[in-house]
Structure formats: structure tokens, C-alpha cells
Amino acid sequence: MSNANHHPRRFAAAAEVREALKSTDYLADAAIANAVFLSDALGKPLLLEGPAGTGKTELAVAVAAATGSRLIRLQCYHGIDEARALYEWDYRKQLLAIQSAEASTDAGLESVFSEKYLLSRPLLDAVRADEPVVLLIDEVDQLDVEAEALLLEFLSSYQVTVPELGTVRARITPLVFLTSNDNRELSDALKRRCLYLHIGYPTPERECDIIRARVPGIDAELATRVAETVAVLRTLDLKKRPSVSETLDWARTLLLIGATEVTDSLVSEHANVLLKHQTDITMVRERLATVS
């Protein structure tokens, strides 16, 4: 078990973050670039909070790609435990070792609580890595309040304690992103260990830039109208507002069918690409029919 801890700097300035992310087609604004730069420079986890579909997960993926780092992902869900987040013992292998020792005439049995029987999960993978990694702890708000305690030791010092083996500390400080869709209030203990950034829906201007970067061949005017239309839809009382990825799907759809402008009929006809609840689709179609 290693106690060494090396903290590599991935970015020299926030401007460098923006340029690196741009190379992966992730268009970061100043707030995002500054937060990633500080998280890297200070060696602190970055908590990204905001509505679903605003690019929080994609940011971690883009940083990993831009820095050539290995991406390790822990997908959080209700009921997750340390066997899925930290580590577990390979009980089948341990049992076979015990049975083999009992059947053997050789005296003695090696400890079944050793590295060879340890199954590493995302958090332990991150601290044991020999190369720079980006760790994504996705949808942390899905955890039970009690399950948050699994993260606290890791987030405070990038270490994991395995009672039978001791404490494993990160050899290389990972760059850690936690995402939350704000479905519940996270504990103060968790928030204290992180830098914080809220990522909301992009402005129409920025979303237009995202569309043009991610949808090759789209006309600038059409991209502008798509972004403006989606911005209007997000002001409605919808069950689920369109995400950026759904905006991109809609832009690709319009490009695929050869549309040169956004009309009410096109919005109505292809509303199912942007909206994922029938009540939302019906509401939008009824409003468009009333306007027409």
C-alpha cells in the first residue's frame, strides 16, 4: 500500500482549459474554464450541479479526452454500497483457496485477505492508478444520505481504507468531478470537500455555437433559429425541458430532412425529438395550433 502522492498540473491557466476543451468540441464558458482550472490547480474535487442535460457529465468526459487521461466512472444510484463504489472481496476465489488448502497435505494457508483476492471498484481504481485519471462520480444526488459517507474519506484526502490491508492513498492525484441534477440537497460535509459550479442551460448564443461545432454542415442562420426555439420551449412549464443533447439531435434532424428554416409545422412534426413526455408534446402542439 503506497503513501506517495504526486499532484500533476494539467493546465497552466483557465484560457488553456478553454482551448483544450474546444479541441474536443466542448465549448466552455469562462465560469466552467475557471472552475476546471482551479480544481486542477488546488487538487480539489469539482461538484457540478444543475438541470439534467446541461453538459455536466460531458465536461468530465471532455477533460479526460483533452488531457489524454483515463476516465473512471462511478454511476451513482439508490442503494449503492461499498462493494460497488470502493471494493469487495472475491468470495468465490477465497472459498476455493480455503478448500484447496484443506485438501492439501501442505501445512498452512496464505491469507485470503490479500491483494490477490481484492476486487477493485471505481474509487479504489482511482487511488491505485499509476497514470493521471479523471474520476467521474455521476449523479451523486441519487445516493442515500447515508451512502454519501462512503465518499467522504476519498474526497478529503484521495484515499481508501481497506481494514484488512490498511489505507491506500492516491499515487497520482485524480481530477474528480461530481455531478448532481439537484434532486436533493447534498450534505454540508460533502460540499465542504469540493469546489462548486452550477451549470445551467446555455444562452441561445452559446447553444448556437455548440450546434455549429457539433453538427457539421448546418447553416449559421438555421443553428441560430434552432437555439432560439429551444430557449423558448425551456420557458414553458414542461415535465422535462430539452437538454443540449436533444437540441443537437433536433438540429441533426432538420439538417437530415433538408430544412432551411424553423417553422411551427416543423416544431410540431418533430417535437418528439426534443420532448420526451406526451403531455409536453401535446402542450406545445396545442400552443402552436393556437398561434397559427
C-alpha positions in Angstrom: 0.0 0.0 0.0 1.5 3.2 -1.2 1.6 6.5 0.7 3.2 8.5 -2.1 1.1 11.3 -3.6 2.0 13.2 -6.8 -0.1 16.1 -8.0 0.4 16.8 -11.7 -0.8 20.1 -13.1 -2.8 19.5 -16.3 -3.5 23.2 -17.1 -1.4 26.3 -16.7 -4.3 28.8 -17.0 -8.1 28.9 -17.5 -7.6 30.0 -21.1 -5.7 26.8 -21.7 -8.7 24.8 -20.4 -11.0 26.5 -22.9 -8.6 25.8 -25.8 -8.1 22.1 -24.7 -11.9 21.6 -24.3 -12.5 23.3 -27.7 -10.4 20.6 -29.3 -12.9 18.0 -28.2 -15.9 20.2 -29.4 -16.8 21.1 -25.8 -17.3 24.9 -25.7 -16.7 26.0 -22.2 -17.6 29.5 -20.9 -15.4 31.5 -18.6 -17.0 30.1 -15.4 -16.5 26.5 -16.5 -12.9 27.1 -17.6 -12.1 28.8 -14.3 -13.7 26.1 -12.2 -11.8 23.3 -14.0 -8.5 25.2 -13.8 -8.9 25.8 -10.0 -10.0 22.2 -9.4 -6.8 21.0 -11.2 -4.5 23.6 -9.5 -5.8 23.1 -6.0 -6.3 19.3 -6.3 -9.9 19.6 -5.1 -13.0 17.8 -6.4 -15.4 19.8 -8.5 -19.1 19.5 -7.8 -21.2 20.3 -10.9 -24.8 21.0 -10.1 -27.7 21.9 -12.4 -30.5 20.5 -14.6 -30.1 17.3 -16.4 -28.8 17.6 -19.9 -26.7 20.7 -19.5 -23.3 19.1 -20.2 -22.1 18.2 -16.7 -21.1 14.6 -17.5 -19.8 15.7 -20.9 -17.5 18.1 -19.2 -15.7 15.3 -17.3 -15.5 13.2 -20.5 -14.2 16.1 -22.4 -11.5 16.9 -19.8 -10.3 13.3 -19.9 -10.1 13.3 -23.7 -8.4 16.7 -23.8 -5.7 15.7 -21.3 -5.3 12.1 -22.5 -6.3 10.8 -19.1 -8.1 7.6 -18.3 -11.7 8.1 -17.5 -13.1 6.2 -14.5 -16.8 6.5 -13.9 -18.9 5.7 -10.8 -22.5 5.8 -11.7 -24.5 6.5 -8.5 -27.9 5.0 -7.8 -30.2 4.4 -4.9 -28.9 1.6 -2.7 -25.3 1.6 -3.9 -22.8 0.2 -1.3 -19.1 0.0 -0.8 -19.0 -3.3 -2.8 -19.9 -1.3 -5.9 -18.2 2.0 -5.1 -15.0 1.1 -3.2 -14.0 -2.6 -3.3 -15.2 -6.1 -2.4 -13.6 -9.4 -1.7 -13.7 -12.2 -4.3 -15.5 -14.6 -2.1 -15.6 -17.4 -4.7 -11.8 -17.3 -5.1 -11.3 -17.1 -1.3 -13.5 -20.2 -0.8 -11.7 -22.1 -3.5 -8.4 -21.2 -1.8 -9.6 -22.4 1.6 -11.0 -25.7 0.1 -7.7 -26.3 -1.8 -5.7 -25.7 1.4 -7.8 -28.1 3.4 -7.4 -30.8 0.7 -3.7 -30.3 0.6 -1.2 -32.1 2.7 0.9 -28.9 2.8 0.7 -27.1 6.1 -0.6 -23.5 6.3 -2.9 -21.3 4.3 -2.0 -17.9 2.9 -4.2 -15.1 4.0 -7.3 -14.9 1.8 -7.4 -11.1 2.7 -4.6 -10.1 0.4 -4.3 -8.1 -2.9 -4.8 -11.2 -5.0 -8.4 -11.6 -3.6 -9.4 -7.9 -3.8 -11.8 -6.7 -6.5 -11.2 -3.0 -7.1 -14.2 -0.7 -7.8 -14.1 2.9 -9.2 -12.9 4.8 -6.1 -10.1 2.3 -5.3 -9.3 2.1 -9.1 -8.7 5.9 -9.0 -6.3 5.8 -6.0 -4.4 2.9 -7.3 -3.9 4.3 -10.8 -0.3 4.7 -11.9 -1.3 7.3 -14.5 -3.3 10.5 -14.4 -7.0 9.8 -14.3 -10.3 11.7 -14.4 -12.8 10.3 -12.0 -16.5 11.0 -12.7 -18.9 10.4 -9.8 -22.1 10.8 -11.7 -25.5 11.8 -10.3 -24.3 11.9 -6.7 -27.7 13.2 -5.7 -29.1 9.6 -6.4 -27.2 8.3 -3.3 -28.9 7.8 0.0 -27.7 10.4 2.6 -26.0 7.5 4.5 -24.2 6.4 1.3 -22.5 9.8 1.0 -20.3 8.7 3.9 -18.6 6.3 1.5 -17.2 9.3 -0.4 -16.1 11.5 2.4 -12.7 9.9 3.2 -11.9 9.7 -0.5 -12.9 13.3 -1.3 -11.0 14.7 1.7 -7.6 13.1 1.0 -7.9 10.8 -2.0 -7.5 7.6 0.0 -9.5 4.5 0.7 -9.2 2.3 3.8 -9.4 -1.5 3.4 -9.5 -2.7 7.1 -7.6 -6.0 6.3 -4.9 -4.2 4.3 -4.6 -0.7 5.5 -5.1 2.7 3.8 -4.4 3.2 0.2 -3.6 6.7 -0.8 -3.6 8.0 -4.4 -0.2 7.7 -6.1 -1.3 10.5 -8.5 -4.0 13.0 -7.5 -7.0 12.3 -9.7 -9.1 15.1 -11.2 -12.5 14.4 -9.7 -15.9 15.6 -11.0 -19.1 15.0 -9.1 -22.4 15.7 -10.9 -25.8 16.4 -9.4 -29.1 17.1 -11.0 -30.2 18.8 -7.8 -32.8 16.2 -7.0 -32.0 16.5 -3.3 -29.8 18.7 -1.1 -26.3 17.3 -0.6 -24.7 17.2 2.8 -22.6 20.1 4.0 -19.8 17.6 4.7 -19.7 16.6 1.1 -19.9 20.1 -0.2 -17.1 21.3 2.1 -14.7 18.9 0.3 -15.5 20.3 -3.1 -15.3 23.3 -5.3 -18.7 24.2 -6.7 -20.1 25.2 -10.1 -23.7 25.5 -11.2 -24.2 24.7 -14.9 -27.5 25.9 -16.3 -28.8 25.8 -19.8 -26.6 27.8 -22.2 -27.7 31.1 -23.6 -29.1 30.9 -27.2 -25.9 32.4 -28.5 -23.7 29.8 -26.8 -26.0 27.0 -27.7 -25.8 28.2 -31.3 -22.0 27.9 -31.1 -22.4 24.4 -29.7 -24.7 23.4 -32.5 -22.3 24.7 -35.2 -19.4 22.9 -33.5 -21.2 19.6 -33.1 -23.4 19.5 -36.2 -21.1 19.8 -39.3 -22.7 21.4 -42.3 -25.5 23.3 -40.6 -26.2 26.8 -41.7 -25.5 29.6 -39.2 -29.0 31.0 -39.6 -30.6 27.7 -39.0 -28.4 27.0 -36.0 -29.5 30.4 -34.6 -33.2 29.6 -35.1 -32.8 26.2 -33.5 -31.2 27.6 -30.4 -33.7 30.4 -30.1 -36.7 28.0 -30.5 -35.3 25.6 -27.8 -34.7 28.6 -25.5 -38.4 29.5 -25.8 -39.5 25.9 -25.2 -37.5 25.8 -22.0 -39.6 28.7 -20.6 -42.7 26.6 -20.7 -44.0 24.5 -17.8 -42.7 21.2 -19.1 -42.1 18.0 -17.3 -38.7 17.8 -18.9 -37.0 20.7 -20.6 -35.0 19.9 -23.7 -31.3 19.1 -23.0 -28.4 20.3 -25.1 -28.1 16.7 -26.5 -31.7 16.8 -27.6 -31.1 20.2 -29.2 -28.3 18.6 -31.2 -30.5 15.7 -32.2 -33.1 18.2 -33.4 -30.6 20.2 -35.3 -29.3 17.0 -37.0 -32.9 16.0 -37.8 -33.6 19.3 -39.5 -30.3 19.0 -41.5 -31.2 15.5 -42.4 -34.6 16.4 -43.9 -33.2 19.4 -45.7 -34.9 22.1 -43.7 -33.6 25.7 -44.3 -35.7 27.4 -41.6 -37.6 26.6 -38.4 -41.3 26.7 -38.9 -44.2 26.0 -36.5 -45.1 22.9 -38.5 -41.6 21.6 -38.2 -41.5 22.1 -34.5 -44.9 20.3 -34.2 -44.0 17.5 -36.5 -40.6 16.7 -34.9 -41.5 17.7 -31.3 -40.8 14.1 -30.2 -37.1 14.6 -30.9 -36.9 17.5 -28.4 -39.6 16.4 -25.9 -39.8 13.1 -24.1 -43.3 13.3 -22.4 -46.5 13.1 -24.4 -48.1 15.8 -22.2 -45.3 18.2 -23.1 -45.6 17.3 -26.8 -49.4 17.8 -26.7 -49.0 21.2 -24.9 -46.5 22.5 -27.4 -48.6 21.3 -30.4 -51.7 22.9 -28.9 -49.9 26.2 -28.4 -48.5 26.2 -31.9 -52.0 25.5 -33.3 -53.5 28.4 -31.3 -50.8 30.8 -32.6 -51.3 29.6 -36.2 
